[in-house]
Amino acid sequence: MLKERLKPKGTITPALLIIVAAFLTVIYSILFVLSLQFDYSNRQVSSEQALYIAEAGINYYKWHLAHDPDDYQDGTGEDGTYTHEYFDPQGNSIGSFELDITAPSAGSSVVTIRSTGWTKTHPNVRRTIIAQYGQPSFANYSFLSNASSWYGTNITVNGPVHSNNGIRMDGTNLSLVTSSRDRYTCGSETGCSPPQTRPGVWGSGGDSGLWQYPVPAIDFNAISFDFTNMRTQAQNNGLYLAPSGSRGYHLIFNADGTFRVYRVTGTNYYTGYSAEEGCQNLHQRITSETLIGTYNVDQRPIVFAEDHLWVEGTIDGRVTVVAARFPIDSNAMNIWIRNNIVYETYDNTNSFGLIAQNDIYFARDVPNNFRVDGAFMSQRGKIIRHGYLSSCGGTQQALKNSLTIFGSIISYNKSYWNFGNPPVSGFVTRTVTYDPNLLYFPPPYFPTTGEYRFISWEER
Protein backbone atom coordinates (compact mmCIF):
# COMPACT_ATOMS: atom_id res chain seq x y z
CA MET A 1 0.00 0.00 0.00
CA LEU A 2 1.40 3.14 -1.04
CA LYS A 3 1.91 5.68 1.68
CA GLU A 4 -0.04 8.92 1.33
CA ARG A 5 2.13 11.93 0.73
CA LEU A 6 2.18 14.07 3.80
CA LYS A 7 0.70 17.57 3.21
CA PRO A 8 1.80 20.57 5.27
CA LYS A 9 -1.01 21.76 7.62
CA GLY A 10 -1.73 25.26 9.14
CA THR A 11 0.42 27.24 6.75
CA ILE A 12 -2.45 29.77 6.25
CA THR A 13 -2.74 30.62 9.98
CA PRO A 14 -0.05 33.36 10.22
CA ALA A 15 -1.46 35.22 7.24
CA LEU A 16 -4.96 34.96 8.64
CA LEU A 17 -3.78 36.29 11.99
CA ILE A 18 -2.11 39.23 10.30
CA ILE A 19 -5.27 40.02 8.36
CA VAL A 20 -7.48 39.69 11.41
CA ALA A 21 -5.11 41.79 13.50
CA ALA A 22 -4.98 44.48 10.85
CA PHE A 23 -8.77 44.41 10.59
CA LEU A 24 -9.16 44.71 14.33
CA THR A 25 -6.60 47.50 14.43
CA VAL A 26 -8.56 49.41 11.83
CA ILE A 27 -11.82 48.77 13.67
CA TYR A 28 -10.34 49.86 16.98
CA SER A 29 -8.78 52.93 15.35
CA ILE A 30 -12.10 53.87 13.84
CA LEU A 31 -13.82 53.32 17.16
CA PHE A 32 -11.13 55.36 18.92
CA VAL A 33 -11.48 58.20 16.44
CA LEU A 34 -15.25 58.02 16.75
CA SER A 35 -14.90 58.04 20.53
CA LEU A 36 -12.63 61.07 20.35
CA GLN A 37 -15.00 62.76 17.94
CA PHE A 38 -17.95 61.93 20.17
CA ASP A 39 -16.09 63.25 23.23
CA TYR A 40 -15.07 66.36 21.31
CA SER A 41 -18.66 66.87 20.21
CA ASN A 42 -19.85 66.48 23.79
CA ARG A 43 -17.24 68.93 24.96
CA GLN A 44 -18.32 71.37 22.28
CA VAL A 45 -21.90 71.04 23.48
CA SER A 46 -20.76 71.47 27.08
CA SER A 47 -18.70 74.49 26.08
CA GLU A 48 -21.75 76.11 24.48
CA GLN A 49 -23.83 75.23 27.53
CA ALA A 50 -21.13 76.68 29.79
CA LEU A 51 -21.38 79.97 27.88
CA TYR A 52 -25.16 80.02 28.31
CA ILE A 53 -24.75 79.29 32.03
CA ALA A 54 -22.18 82.07 32.38
CA GLU A 55 -24.57 84.46 30.65
CA ALA A 56 -27.32 83.32 33.02
CA GLY A 57 -25.04 84.39 35.87
CA ILE A 58 -24.75 87.87 34.35
CA ASN A 59 -28.53 88.11 33.96
CA TYR A 60 -29.05 86.91 37.52
CA TYR A 61 -26.86 89.61 38.98
CA LYS A 62 -28.41 92.28 36.80
CA TRP A 63 -31.76 91.20 38.30
CA HIS A 64 -30.20 91.30 41.78
CA LEU A 65 -28.99 94.88 41.27
CA ALA A 66 -32.44 95.93 40.09
CA HIS A 67 -33.82 94.84 43.47
CA ASP A 68 -30.85 95.88 45.63
CA PRO A 69 -28.76 98.47 43.72
CA ASP A 70 -26.14 98.88 46.45
CA ASP A 71 -25.40 95.21 47.16
CA TYR A 72 -22.20 93.96 45.55
CA GLN A 73 -21.86 90.87 47.79
CA ASP A 74 -24.74 88.75 46.48
CA GLY A 75 -26.75 89.20 49.65
CA THR A 76 -24.09 87.44 51.77
CA GLY A 77 -22.57 90.48 53.45
CA GLU A 78 -19.12 89.05 52.72
CA ASP A 79 -16.52 89.57 50.00
CA GLY A 80 -15.59 86.70 47.75
CA THR A 81 -16.89 84.68 44.83
CA TYR A 82 -20.45 83.38 44.79
CA THR A 83 -21.49 80.03 43.25
CA HIS A 84 -25.02 79.14 42.15
CA GLU A 85 -26.46 75.97 40.63
CA TYR A 86 -28.02 76.30 37.22
CA PHE A 87 -31.24 74.44 36.39
CA ASP A 88 -32.70 73.71 32.98
CA PRO A 89 -36.36 74.55 32.21
CA GLN A 90 -37.40 71.10 33.47
CA GLY A 91 -35.84 71.80 36.86
CA ASN A 92 -32.79 69.56 36.44
CA SER A 93 -29.46 70.78 37.79
CA ILE A 94 -27.07 70.74 34.82
CA GLY A 95 -24.25 73.02 35.94
CA SER A 96 -23.15 76.03 37.96
CA PHE A 97 -21.91 79.58 37.60
CA GLU A 98 -19.43 81.48 39.77
CA LEU A 99 -19.70 85.24 40.20
CA ASP A 100 -16.98 87.74 41.01
CA ILE A 101 -18.43 91.24 41.54
CA THR A 102 -16.32 94.39 41.37
CA ALA A 103 -18.09 97.27 43.11
CA PRO A 104 -17.99 100.76 41.58
CA SER A 105 -14.84 102.74 42.24
CA ALA A 106 -15.13 105.85 44.39
CA GLY A 107 -17.67 108.20 42.87
CA SER A 108 -18.57 105.89 39.97
CA SER A 109 -21.73 103.85 39.31
CA VAL A 110 -20.20 101.16 37.07
CA VAL A 111 -20.38 97.57 38.36
CA THR A 112 -18.23 94.85 36.77
CA ILE A 113 -19.67 91.32 36.83
CA ARG A 114 -17.42 88.34 36.04
CA SER A 115 -19.38 85.11 35.54
CA THR A 116 -17.82 81.68 34.89
CA GLY A 117 -20.09 78.80 33.86
CA TRP A 118 -19.65 75.02 33.54
CA THR A 119 -21.70 71.83 33.21
CA LYS A 120 -21.81 68.80 35.49
CA THR A 121 -20.80 66.49 32.65
CA HIS A 122 -17.62 68.44 31.82
CA PRO A 123 -16.80 70.61 34.86
CA ASN A 124 -13.36 71.46 33.49
CA VAL A 125 -14.80 73.01 30.35
CA ARG A 126 -15.46 76.58 31.48
CA ARG A 127 -16.48 79.84 29.80
CA THR A 128 -16.14 83.30 31.36
CA ILE A 129 -18.02 86.50 30.56
CA ILE A 130 -17.22 89.96 31.89
CA ALA A 131 -19.99 92.54 31.70
CA GLN A 132 -20.33 96.10 32.95
CA TYR A 133 -23.53 97.82 34.04
CA GLY A 134 -23.94 101.37 35.27
CA GLN A 135 -26.58 103.75 36.53
CA PRO A 136 -26.74 106.75 34.20
CA SER A 137 -25.80 110.05 35.78
CA PHE A 138 -27.93 113.16 35.68
CA ALA A 139 -25.35 114.41 33.16
CA ASN A 140 -27.21 112.50 30.47
CA TYR A 141 -27.95 115.60 28.39
CA SER A 142 -26.23 118.64 27.00
CA PHE A 143 -29.20 120.55 28.49
CA LEU A 144 -31.57 119.24 31.16
CA SER A 145 -34.18 121.53 32.70
CA ASN A 146 -37.30 121.29 34.81
CA ALA A 147 -38.64 124.53 33.29
CA SER A 148 -39.75 125.64 29.85
CA SER A 149 -36.75 126.68 27.75
CA TRP A 150 -36.00 128.83 24.73
CA TYR A 151 -32.95 128.10 22.55
CA GLY A 152 -32.49 131.21 20.42
CA THR A 153 -30.68 131.91 17.18
CA ASN A 154 -26.87 131.60 17.11
CA ILE A 155 -26.86 128.69 19.57
CA THR A 156 -25.65 125.25 18.44
CA VAL A 157 -26.36 122.26 20.66
CA ASN A 158 -24.33 119.11 19.96
CA GLY A 159 -26.09 116.66 22.24
CA PRO A 160 -29.48 115.65 23.67
CA VAL A 161 -31.80 118.30 25.16
CA HIS A 162 -34.63 117.61 27.60
CA SER A 163 -37.15 119.64 29.55
CA ASN A 164 -39.88 118.55 31.94
CA ASN A 165 -41.82 121.46 30.44
CA GLY A 166 -41.96 122.86 26.90
CA ILE A 167 -39.09 123.74 24.57
CA ARG A 168 -38.86 126.44 21.91
CA MET A 169 -35.99 125.52 19.58
CA ASP A 170 -34.92 128.38 17.29
CA GLY A 171 -31.26 127.40 17.32
CA THR A 172 -29.45 124.43 15.77
CA ASN A 173 -29.86 121.05 17.43
CA LEU A 174 -27.83 118.07 16.25
CA SER A 175 -29.35 115.45 18.57
CA LEU A 176 -32.65 114.56 20.25
CA VAL A 177 -34.81 117.32 21.74
CA THR A 178 -37.38 115.86 24.15
CA SER A 179 -40.13 117.26 26.35
CA SER A 180 -42.27 115.64 29.02
CA ARG A 181 -45.25 117.70 27.85
CA ASP A 182 -47.51 117.00 24.92
CA ARG A 183 -48.55 120.67 24.90
CA TYR A 184 -47.69 123.59 27.18
CA THR A 185 -48.47 127.26 27.67
CA CYS A 186 -45.71 129.33 26.10
CA GLY A 187 -45.33 132.63 27.97
CA SER A 188 -42.97 135.56 27.94
CA GLU A 189 -40.11 133.42 29.29
CA THR A 190 -40.02 131.62 25.94
CA GLY A 191 -40.89 134.60 23.77
CA CYS A 192 -44.67 134.28 23.53
CA SER A 193 -46.69 137.44 24.14
CA PRO A 194 -49.55 137.03 24.66
CA PRO A 195 -49.28 133.47 26.07
CA GLN A 196 -50.29 130.70 23.68
CA THR A 197 -50.58 126.93 23.68
CA ARG A 198 -47.79 125.17 21.80
CA PRO A 199 -46.56 121.57 21.23
CA GLY A 200 -44.07 120.15 23.72
CA VAL A 201 -41.26 121.03 21.27
CA TRP A 202 -41.61 123.69 18.58
CA GLY A 203 -39.67 126.49 16.90
CA SER A 204 -38.00 127.62 13.71
CA GLY A 205 -34.60 125.98 14.08
CA GLY A 206 -32.91 122.60 14.17
CA ASP A 207 -34.00 119.28 12.73
CA SER A 208 -37.61 118.78 13.79
CA GLY A 209 -37.25 115.08 13.00
CA LEU A 210 -35.23 114.85 16.22
CA TRP A 211 -38.01 116.34 18.36
CA GLN A 212 -39.88 113.91 20.62
CA TYR A 213 -42.71 114.53 23.07
CA PRO A 214 -44.13 113.56 25.47
CA VAL A 215 -41.46 111.44 27.20
CA PRO A 216 -41.04 110.54 30.93
CA ALA A 217 -40.06 113.37 33.29
CA ILE A 218 -36.78 113.58 35.25
CA ASP A 219 -37.11 113.80 39.05
CA PHE A 220 -35.06 116.79 40.24
CA ASN A 221 -36.23 116.31 43.82
CA ALA A 222 -34.18 113.12 44.06
CA ILE A 223 -30.99 115.18 43.91
CA SER A 224 -31.59 116.69 47.36
CA PHE A 225 -31.25 113.26 48.92
CA ASP A 226 -27.72 113.02 47.53
CA PHE A 227 -26.49 116.11 49.39
CA THR A 228 -26.30 114.19 52.67
CA ASN A 229 -24.21 111.43 51.06
CA MET A 230 -21.99 113.98 49.29
CA ARG A 231 -21.26 115.81 52.53
CA THR A 232 -20.43 112.51 54.25
CA GLN A 233 -18.11 111.51 51.42
CA ALA A 234 -16.37 114.89 51.56
CA GLN A 235 -15.88 114.56 55.31
CA ASN A 236 -14.48 111.03 54.97
CA ASN A 237 -12.76 110.99 51.58
CA GLY A 238 -12.50 114.57 50.34
CA LEU A 239 -12.56 118.13 51.64
CA TYR A 240 -15.36 119.52 53.79
CA LEU A 241 -15.65 123.30 54.21
CA ALA A 242 -17.88 124.40 57.07
CA PRO A 243 -19.76 127.74 56.94
CA SER A 244 -17.01 130.36 56.54
CA GLY A 245 -18.45 132.99 58.85
CA SER A 246 -17.69 135.44 56.07
CA ARG A 247 -18.45 135.69 52.33
CA GLY A 248 -17.66 132.11 51.32
CA TYR A 249 -14.78 130.29 49.61
CA HIS A 250 -12.73 130.71 46.44
CA LEU A 251 -11.34 127.61 44.67
CA ILE A 252 -8.63 127.87 42.00
CA PHE A 253 -7.68 124.67 40.16
CA ASN A 254 -4.17 124.28 38.77
CA ALA A 255 -2.83 122.35 35.78
CA ASP A 256 -0.54 120.31 38.08
CA GLY A 257 -3.43 118.46 39.73
CA THR A 258 -3.70 120.73 42.78
CA PHE A 259 -6.18 123.37 43.89
CA ARG A 260 -6.02 126.27 46.29
CA VAL A 261 -8.80 127.20 48.70
CA TYR A 262 -9.26 130.75 50.01
CA ARG A 263 -11.70 132.15 52.54
CA VAL A 264 -13.33 135.20 50.93
CA THR A 265 -13.38 138.04 53.44
CA GLY A 266 -14.41 141.00 51.25
CA THR A 267 -16.47 141.57 48.09
CA ASN A 268 -17.84 144.38 45.97
CA TYR A 269 -20.66 144.42 43.47
CA TYR A 270 -21.76 145.10 39.95
CA THR A 271 -25.37 145.90 39.17
CA GLY A 272 -26.98 143.27 36.96
CA TYR A 273 -30.39 142.19 35.77
CA SER A 274 -32.20 138.85 35.81
CA ALA A 275 -35.71 138.07 34.64
CA GLU A 276 -36.66 136.76 38.07
CA GLU A 277 -35.21 139.40 40.40
CA GLY A 278 -34.84 142.46 38.17
CA CYS A 279 -31.88 144.81 38.86
CA GLN A 280 -29.67 143.73 41.77
CA ASN A 281 -26.35 144.58 43.38
CA LEU A 282 -24.40 141.38 42.75
CA HIS A 283 -21.47 140.91 45.16
CA GLN A 284 -19.29 138.95 42.76
CA ARG A 285 -15.95 140.83 42.88
CA ILE A 286 -13.48 139.49 45.45
CA THR A 287 -11.64 142.32 47.21
CA SER A 288 -9.89 140.33 49.97
CA GLU A 289 -9.31 136.68 50.81
CA THR A 290 -7.11 134.41 52.96
CA LEU A 291 -5.42 131.21 51.83
CA ILE A 292 -6.63 128.14 53.70
CA GLY A 293 -4.55 125.49 51.95
CA THR A 294 -3.42 123.71 48.79
CA TYR A 295 -4.72 120.21 48.08
CA ASN A 296 -4.29 117.40 45.55
CA VAL A 297 -7.28 116.57 43.37
CA ASP A 298 -6.60 112.82 43.45
CA GLN A 299 -6.70 112.88 47.26
CA ARG A 300 -9.77 115.14 47.47
CA PRO A 301 -12.15 113.92 44.74
CA ILE A 302 -15.11 115.75 46.30
CA VAL A 303 -15.27 119.20 47.90
CA PHE A 304 -18.40 120.09 49.85
CA ALA A 305 -18.81 123.67 51.07
CA GLU A 306 -21.65 124.85 53.27
CA ASP A 307 -21.30 128.35 51.85
CA HIS A 308 -21.19 130.36 48.62
CA LEU A 309 -18.33 129.59 46.22
CA TRP A 310 -16.19 131.19 43.52
CA VAL A 311 -14.60 128.62 41.18
CA GLU A 312 -12.15 128.79 38.24
CA GLY A 313 -9.05 127.15 36.76
CA THR A 314 -7.65 124.14 34.92
CA ILE A 315 -8.85 120.66 35.93
CA ASP A 316 -6.25 117.89 36.08
CA GLY A 317 -8.03 114.84 37.52
CA ARG A 318 -11.56 113.95 38.54
CA VAL A 319 -13.36 116.11 41.09
CA THR A 320 -16.82 117.32 42.10
CA VAL A 321 -17.45 120.62 43.92
CA VAL A 322 -20.69 121.22 45.82
CA ALA A 323 -22.15 124.33 47.48
CA ALA A 324 -25.07 123.47 49.77
CA ARG A 325 -25.96 124.27 53.37
CA PHE A 326 -28.10 122.30 55.78
CA PRO A 327 -30.98 122.31 56.42
CA ILE A 328 -31.43 122.06 52.66
CA ASP A 329 -34.97 123.45 52.52
CA SER A 330 -34.12 126.74 54.24
CA ASN A 331 -30.80 127.66 52.58
CA ALA A 332 -29.72 128.67 49.07
CA MET A 333 -25.99 128.56 48.29
CA ASN A 334 -24.78 130.01 44.97
CA ILE A 335 -21.64 129.56 42.86
CA TRP A 336 -19.85 132.24 40.81
CA ILE A 337 -17.70 131.22 37.84
CA ARG A 338 -15.45 134.20 37.19
CA ASN A 339 -12.93 132.70 34.75
CA ASN A 340 -12.55 129.75 32.39
CA ILE A 341 -12.87 126.22 33.76
CA VAL A 342 -11.06 123.91 31.33
CA TYR A 343 -9.56 120.41 31.26
CA GLU A 344 -5.79 120.07 31.19
CA THR A 345 -6.13 117.34 28.54
CA TYR A 346 -9.05 115.87 26.59
CA ASP A 347 -8.15 112.18 26.86
CA ASN A 348 -11.06 111.17 29.14
CA THR A 349 -8.87 111.26 32.26
CA ASN A 350 -10.30 114.57 33.49
CA SER A 351 -13.83 115.15 34.74
CA PHE A 352 -15.38 118.04 36.65
CA GLY A 353 -18.71 118.43 38.39
CA LEU A 354 -20.10 121.66 39.86
CA ILE A 355 -23.31 121.46 41.89
CA ALA A 356 -25.09 124.42 43.48
CA GLN A 357 -27.98 124.13 45.87
CA ASN A 358 -29.39 127.28 44.25
CA ASP A 359 -27.88 129.21 41.29
CA ILE A 360 -24.69 129.08 39.23
CA TYR A 361 -23.66 132.47 37.79
CA PHE A 362 -21.21 133.39 35.03
CA ALA A 363 -19.60 136.59 36.34
CA ARG A 364 -19.54 139.88 34.47
CA ASP A 365 -15.80 139.91 33.82
CA VAL A 366 -15.42 136.48 32.23
CA PRO A 367 -13.02 136.26 29.25
CA ASN A 368 -14.19 137.49 25.85
CA ASN A 369 -14.06 133.89 24.60
CA PHE A 370 -15.42 132.11 27.65
CA ARG A 371 -15.23 128.33 28.06
CA VAL A 372 -16.38 125.91 30.75
CA ASP A 373 -15.82 122.13 30.78
CA GLY A 374 -17.76 119.75 32.99
CA ALA A 375 -21.19 118.90 34.35
CA PHE A 376 -22.89 121.95 35.89
CA MET A 377 -25.98 121.43 38.04
CA SER A 378 -28.30 123.91 39.72
CA GLN A 379 -30.48 121.72 41.94
CA ARG A 380 -33.34 124.15 42.44
CA GLY A 381 -32.16 127.31 40.70
CA LYS A 382 -30.75 128.35 37.33
CA ILE A 383 -27.47 128.78 35.46
CA ILE A 384 -27.28 132.29 34.01
CA ARG A 385 -25.19 135.34 33.23
CA HIS A 386 -26.95 138.51 34.32
CA GLY A 387 -27.63 141.34 31.94
CA TYR A 388 -25.32 144.29 32.58
CA LEU A 389 -27.60 146.99 31.21
CA SER A 390 -27.75 150.78 31.36
CA SER A 391 -31.37 150.45 32.48
CA CYS A 392 -30.07 149.13 35.81
CA GLY A 393 -28.23 152.39 36.45
CA GLY A 394 -24.77 151.20 35.44
CA THR A 395 -22.71 151.24 32.27
CA GLN A 396 -23.97 148.80 29.68
CA GLN A 397 -21.28 146.22 29.01
CA ALA A 398 -20.36 145.26 25.47
CA LEU A 399 -21.19 141.77 24.28
CA LYS A 400 -18.69 138.98 24.85
CA ASN A 401 -17.66 137.13 21.71
CA SER A 402 -18.42 133.49 22.53
CA LEU A 403 -19.55 130.99 25.15
CA THR A 404 -18.36 127.39 24.73
CA ILE A 405 -19.59 124.61 27.01
CA PHE A 406 -18.18 121.08 26.83
CA GLY A 407 -20.25 118.86 29.06
CA SER A 408 -23.70 119.26 30.51
CA ILE A 409 -25.99 122.01 31.84
CA ILE A 410 -28.61 120.86 34.37
CA SER A 411 -30.93 123.40 35.97
CA TYR A 412 -34.27 123.36 37.74
CA ASN A 413 -35.30 126.73 36.36
CA LYS A 414 -34.66 128.25 32.95
CA SER A 415 -31.01 128.98 32.18
CA TYR A 416 -30.05 131.92 29.93
CA TRP A 417 -27.09 134.17 29.07
CA ASN A 418 -28.31 136.77 26.56
CA PHE A 419 -30.51 139.88 26.77
CA GLY A 420 -32.17 141.70 23.91
CA ASN A 421 -33.01 140.72 20.35
CA PRO A 422 -30.49 141.18 18.87
CA PRO A 423 -28.57 140.72 22.14
CA VAL A 424 -27.09 143.78 23.85
CA SER A 425 -25.59 141.86 26.77
CA GLY A 426 -24.31 138.30 26.80
CA PHE A 427 -22.50 136.32 24.09
CA VAL A 428 -22.63 136.69 20.32
CA THR A 429 -22.34 132.92 19.74
CA ARG A 430 -23.00 129.98 22.04
CA THR A 431 -21.91 126.39 21.43
CA VAL A 432 -22.76 123.51 23.72
CA THR A 433 -21.21 120.08 23.08
CA TYR A 434 -22.15 117.05 25.14
CA ASP A 435 -19.37 114.94 26.68
CA PRO A 436 -20.60 111.31 26.37
CA ASN A 437 -18.14 110.14 29.04
CA LEU A 438 -20.33 111.89 31.61
CA LEU A 439 -23.11 109.31 31.24
CA TYR A 440 -21.48 106.33 33.01
CA PHE A 441 -18.19 107.88 34.08
CA PRO A 442 -19.36 111.16 35.60
CA PRO A 443 -17.38 113.22 38.11
CA PRO A 444 -17.03 111.53 41.52
CA TYR A 445 -20.28 111.16 43.50
CA PHE A 446 -22.29 112.96 40.84
CA PRO A 447 -26.01 112.07 41.20
CA THR A 448 -27.34 109.12 39.21
CA THR A 449 -30.86 108.30 38.10
CA GLY A 450 -32.80 105.23 37.01
CA GLU A 451 -31.93 101.55 36.82
CA TYR A 452 -28.65 99.90 35.84
CA ARG A 453 -28.04 99.82 32.10
CA PHE A 454 -25.80 97.64 29.96
CA ILE A 455 -22.40 99.13 29.06
CA SER A 456 -20.14 96.34 27.78
CA TRP A 457 -19.86 92.55 27.31
CA GLU A 458 -16.87 90.40 26.46
CA GLU A 459 -15.73 86.81 26.80
CA ARG A 460 -12.42 86.09 28.43
PyMOL commands that set and color helices and strands:
alter all, ss='L'
color gray80, all
select helices_A, chain A and resi 13-67+188-190+208-210+220-237+297-299+328-330+390-392+436-438
alter helices_A, ss='H'
color red, helices_A
select strands_A, chain A and resi 81-87+93-102+110-119+127-134+143-145+149-151+155-158+161-163+167-169+172-173+177-179+183-186+196-199+201-202+211-212+239-241+248-253+258-274+278-296+302-305+309-315+318-323+335-343+351-356+360-362+369-378+383-384+400-411+427-433+453-459
alter strands_A, ss='S'
color yellow, strands_A
deselect
rebuild
show_as cartoon
